[in-house]
Amino acid sequence: MSGAVANCDWVSLRGLLLDQACEPYRQAGRFAYHFARGKLRGDPVFRAILELGLLRGYPRILDLGCGQGLLAAWLRAAAHCYERGTWPRAWPPAPRPQSMRGIELRAREVERARRALGPGCEVVHADIRRAVFGSADAVVILDVLHYIPAPSQREVLQRVRAALPRGGLLLLRVGDADGGLRFHLTQWVDKAVMLTHGHRPLDLHCRSIEQWRQLLCDCGFDTRAEPMSHGTPFANVLLIALAI
């Protein structure tokens, strides 16, 4: 790297990241491209992953419920910008995973991911309740676990822990059931998105943040919580969990 650009702030970097991350989705169709731009622009978790250096130093990343592969596209774009020297001076270096794998239940999302990302990212069409996880250094689960029943949530997290080494990372974003009106809005949007994608609304299986943290503790993780609703009306929290 030639060195971070001193005047590269988030606003200017975001435009470059969006262009770089979203361009591959043009070949996956107009919906895929515009969804990528909207989601990556508006969801605070993507900035936080880079600004806090959350995935830095983890060679093998597994994305459960990966959708159309936005996290992989985002990390690729970040590595490209960092190598060009376009990076905020105060931020840690961009993550440079050696491998990215995703598991996604919805066939259309899998097809979009494969068309956009190509062979450099393996995207498996499977249900995370039954899919083989293999081994990973970091696992990411964003806004997924509340779609499956409570016993399955525990089973998935136990299998995630088995896939990670001691000190491995789990990034788990969830809604806070104690979040009041903001939480109810989060639920409403979840169901609306399902309808938009042509799926019937599912029963949601939510917990308070303390309940999520206790479940993670029971499954072998030490956690801390980061609010992850900046700029949105939702009640989302990112749980940063280390395998113990």
Salt bridges, closest charged atoms under 4 A:
ASP19 OD1 - ARG37 NH1 3.16
GLU23 OE1 - ARG26 NE 2.94
ASP43 OD2 - LYS39 NZ 2.95
ASP43 OD2 - ARG173 NH2 2.65
GLU51 OE1 - ARG47 NE 2.96
GLU83 OE2 - ARG96 NH1 2.73
GLU104 OE2 - ARG106 NE 2.85
GLU109 OE2 - ARG112 NH1 2.65
GLU109 OE2 - HIS197 ND1 3.82
ASP127 OD2 - ARG129 NH2 2.80
ASP127 OD2 - ARG130 NH2 2.92
ASP137 OD2 - ARG60 NE 2.86
ASP143 OD2 - ARG173 NH2 2.58
ASP190 OD2 - HIS146 NE2 2.89
ASP218 OD2 - ARG154 NH2 3.75
GLU226 OE2 - ARG224 NH1 2.99
